[in-house]
Amino acid sequence: MLEVNKIVEMIEDDKTTQKDYENIKLPDFMKALVTLKEEENFFEGMQIEDKDISKTLHYKEVPLPKVEEDEVLVAVMASGINHNTVWSATFEPLSTFNFLSYYAKLNPKNKKHNLDYHILGSDAAGVIVQIGKTVNHNWKVGDRVVIYPGVISNINPQGYNDSLTDPDTKAWGYETNFGGLAQFCLVKSSQLMKKPEHLSWEEAASLSLVSSTAYRMLVSHHGAQIRQGDNVLIWGGAGGLGAIGIQYVLNGGGIPIVVVSSEEKAQLVKKLGCEFVFNRANKNFNFFKENGTFNERHLIAFKSTIERLINKESIDVVYEHTGKETFAASVFVAKRGGKIVTCGSTTGYEHFYDNRYLWMHVKSIIGSHGANIFEAYNANRLSCLGKIHPILSEVFTLKDSIKGCIKVKNNQHVGKIGILCLSPKEGLGIKNNELREKIGENKINIFRKQII
Ligand SMILES: NC(=O)c1ccc[n+]([C@@H]2O[C@H](COP(=O)([O-])OP(=O)(O)OC[C@H]3O[C@@H](n4cnc5c(N)ncnc54)[C@H](OP(=O)(O)O)[C@@H]3O)[C@@H](O)[C@H]2O)c1
């Protein structure tokens, strides 16, 4: 039997002991989803919508990464697709091979990341199979984990205040190599978090990145710090970040006002508990005229549509990640003193907005990126307690993962797309059936098999 099949059998067998894991025989090679350095100029001169990422993503056999003193090798049972995999495959806004060569220069130990292939993926759930000599004793082989997608340097003093302010903090599987879209991934011990045991491998793997990002944006003092009763406008409510953001707003006693682009998506976010939903497909707001100047009429109409929806109340916080096409409206729609918290730019990173509405109405824009370890730990704790639920809609095998990436690029998915890496089928890895039953399959599976 192949070594990887034996490992999967061990993971699924409750009788496997730590000693068995210590004696594990690891393969020399593994399968992974990669981009290639030789193709980094493949799309030169093309618009993003014309870039066919099936040409630049490859399911390939690569050597198993070597574990250094402070690192851990995880057998990846499942992973998930994030938008950063799309950015990597389009080489936008720049080639991630630049990140790898920069990362290699930070520390001689990082040199191995600078390869001519990049193993992508910033989420994973699996089992520790090899552990470096200096990894703290909290972790051992056989532990079932999910991965925090921040790689912390532990060198720069500012990182000890908030690791996101450390210039050397990197996004794992995007700015570093050996990510989660593979049969095995390489992480620092500081990236390890307990797997929520009432969830399957693919459900657990779908949460860490979006949930920790949403936690920082909405709950943390580094973000908008929402209060009970706050009206929070959520763009892309049926997308990965949006659907998790809705849960945080509802958990915190806030009121989500959710924008989506179809009736099916509207129904879906209502199932999450949203009362106020705006289907942008019904009113074709365009916040810019053809000549690129602001379309004041549409900005005003959008604001009054949203405020009418919430009975003439106003928006305290805008949850932004959609970027260029929406940012002017986000700044405009927030109330005086309101906050716009942003972590991305799906429709373009050059944002234009009318600054008068920002400074004269004393609003603030908060930049947010991922989460620090403490925020990620808090977010994962909420998943473990069954207070934040997965929003997994579809699952592909690692071999077919490119199909999932294409769906995310084309906005043809809802929630999150899961990827089975070593796990031979869906639904494995659940240990805490009692909590699962208490929560109910309906809550855990709201987004499953939704057809747009
Ligand atoms: N910095 C970070 O740490 C971090 C972490 C996670 C994600 N992000 C970024 O956040 C963004 C969203 O990530 P995601 O995982 O939620 O992606 P996603 O699942 O693809 O969701 C994006 C949503 O954006 C909405 N959208 C697309 N075009 C739009 C437009 N023109 N106007 C209004 N809404 C539009 C879509 O909703 P409708 O079509 O239904 O309106 C879609 O559901 C990405 O750019 C990602 O890179 C950043």
The ligand as an SDF file (V2000), in Angstrom:
LIG
                    3D

 48 52  0  0  0  0  0  0  0  0999 V2000
   -6.4970   40.8590    3.9590 N   0  0  0  0  0  0  0  0  0  0  0  0
   -6.9920   39.7330    4.3970 C   0  0  0  0  0  0  0  0  0  0  0  0
   -6.5770   39.2370    5.4240 O   0  0  0  0  0  0  0  0  0  0  0  0
   -8.0770   39.0480    3.6670 C   0  0  0  0  0  0  0  0  0  0  0  0
   -8.6330   37.8690    4.1670 C   0  0  0  0  0  0  0  0  0  0  0  0
   -9.6920   37.2670    3.4640 C   0  0  0  0  0  0  0  0  0  0  0  0
  -10.1380   37.8250    2.2890 C   0  0  0  0  0  0  0  0  0  0  0  0
   -9.5450   38.9620    1.8310 N   0  0  0  0  0  0  0  0  0  0  0  0
  -10.0100   39.5750    0.5660 C   0  0  0  0  0  0  0  0  0  0  0  0
  -11.3890   39.8570    0.7110 O   0  0  0  0  0  0  0  0  0  0  0  0
  -12.0420   39.6690   -0.5260 C   0  0  0  0  0  0  0  0  0  0  0  0
  -13.2560   38.7640   -0.3400 C   0  0  0  0  0  0  0  0  0  0  0  0
  -12.8260   37.4700    0.0280 O   0  0  0  0  0  0  0  0  0  0  0  0
  -13.8850   36.2840    0.0690 P   0  0  0  0  0  0  0  0  0  0  0  0
  -13.1570   35.0660    0.4630 O   0  0  0  0  0  0  0  0  0  0  0  0
  -15.0920   36.6790    0.8130 O   0  0  0  0  0  0  0  0  0  0  0  0
  -14.2520   36.2070   -1.4830 O   0  0  0  0  0  0  0  0  0  0  0  0
  -15.5700   35.6590   -2.1570 P   0  0  0  0  0  0  0  0  0  0  0  0
  -16.0640   34.4560   -1.4200 O   0  0  0  0  0  0  0  0  0  0  0  0
  -15.2540   35.5510   -3.5870 O   0  0  0  0  0  0  0  0  0  0  0  0
  -16.6500   36.8090   -1.9510 O   0  0  0  0  0  0  0  0  0  0  0  0
  -16.5440   38.0440   -2.5670 C   0  0  0  0  0  0  0  0  0  0  0  0
  -17.9200   38.6890   -2.6660 C   0  0  0  0  0  0  0  0  0  0  0  0
  -17.7260   39.9690   -3.2560 O   0  0  0  0  0  0  0  0  0  0  0  0
  -18.9330   40.3270   -3.8680 C   0  0  0  0  0  0  0  0  0  0  0  0
  -18.6650   41.1390   -5.0580 N   0  0  0  0  0  0  0  0  0  0  0  0
  -17.9510   40.7970   -6.1490 C   0  0  0  0  0  0  0  0  0  0  0  0
  -17.9600   41.8040   -7.0350 N   0  0  0  0  0  0  0  0  0  0  0  0
  -18.7000   42.7980   -6.4860 C   0  0  0  0  0  0  0  0  0  0  0  0
  -19.0830   44.0910   -6.9140 C   0  0  0  0  0  0  0  0  0  0  0  0
  -18.7220   44.5780   -8.1030 N   0  0  0  0  0  0  0  0  0  0  0  0
  -19.8650   44.8360   -6.1000 N   0  0  0  0  0  0  0  0  0  0  0  0
  -20.2650   44.3630   -4.8890 C   0  0  0  0  0  0  0  0  0  0  0  0
  -19.9320   43.1340   -4.4320 N   0  0  0  0  0  0  0  0  0  0  0  0
  -19.1560   42.3730   -5.2220 C   0  0  0  0  0  0  0  0  0  0  0  0
  -19.6680   39.0530   -4.2540 C   0  0  0  0  0  0  0  0  0  0  0  0
  -20.9700   39.1450   -3.7220 O   0  0  0  0  0  0  0  0  0  0  0  0
  -22.2750   39.4560   -4.6100 P   0  0  0  0  0  0  0  0  0  0  0  0
  -21.9070   39.2330   -6.0570 O   0  0  0  0  0  0  0  0  0  0  0  0
  -23.2870   38.4920   -4.0990 O   0  0  0  0  0  0  0  0  0  0  0  0
  -22.6390   40.8670   -4.2900 O   0  0  0  0  0  0  0  0  0  0  0  0
  -18.8780   37.9460   -3.5520 C   0  0  0  0  0  0  0  0  0  0  0  0
  -19.7290   37.0930   -2.8020 O   0  0  0  0  0  0  0  0  0  0  0  0
  -10.9980   39.1450   -1.4870 C   0  0  0  0  0  0  0  0  0  0  0  0
  -10.5210   40.2190   -2.2840 O   0  0  0  0  0  0  0  0  0  0  0  0
   -9.9060   38.6190   -0.5960 C   0  0  0  0  0  0  0  0  0  0  0  0
   -8.6320   38.6640   -1.2020 O   0  0  0  0  0  0  0  0  0  0  0  0
   -8.5520   39.5920    2.4810 C   0  0  0  0  0  0  0  0  0  0  0  0
  1  2  1  0
  2  3  2  0
  2  4  1  0
  4  5  1  0
  4 48  2  0
  5  6  2  0
  6  7  1  0
  7  8  2  0
  8  9  1  0
  8 48  1  0
  9 10  1  0
  9 46  1  0
 10 11  1  0
 11 12  1  0
 11 44  1  0
 12 13  1  0
 13 14  1  0
 14 15  2  0
 14 16  1  0
 14 17  1  0
 17 18  1  0
 18 19  2  0
 18 20  1  0
 18 21  1  0
 21 22  1  0
 22 23  1  0
 23 24  1  0
 23 42  1  0
 24 25  1  0
 25 26  1  0
 25 36  1  0
 26 27  1  0
 26 35  1  0
 27 28  2  0
 28 29  1  0
 29 30  1  0
 29 35  2  0
 30 31  1  0
 30 32  2  0
 32 33  1  0
 33 34  2  0
 34 35  1  0
 36 37  1  0
 36 42  1  0
 37 38  1  0
 38 39  2  0
 38 40  1  0
 38 41  1  0
 42 43  1  0
 44 45  1  0
 44 46  1  0
 46 47  1  0
M  CHG  2   8   1  16  -1
M  END
$$$$
